[in-house]
C-alpha cells in the first residue's frame, strides 16, 4: 500500500470516528470516554492541533474543537453536555489511578 493510500484510509477512518461520536453517539459523554478509553473528544482536538503545529500550521483550541465536534464546542455542550455524576467522577479517578499519565 502506498503512503498516499494509507493516509487516505486513515483520514477516512478518522472522519468515520468523528461521525460516530458526534452524530450516532452524541449521548456518550466525554467523561465516559475518559473512564473507558483514556481519551475524549477534547483529547482528539488537542491531538489535531498538535498535528497541525508539527506541520507548521497554527490552530486555535476553539478551531480544533470545532473541527472535532462538528460545531462550536459551546453549542455542542449546550445540546449534549451533562454534569458528571459522583459515580462518573469516582470511576474517572479510579481509572486514572490505574493508568497514570
Secondary structure, DSSP 8 states (H G I E B T S, - for coil): --HHHHHHHHHHHHHHHHHIIIIITTTS-HHHHHHHHS--HHHHHHHHHHHHHHTT----HHHHHHHHHSS-HHHHHHHH-----HHHHHHHHHHHHHS--
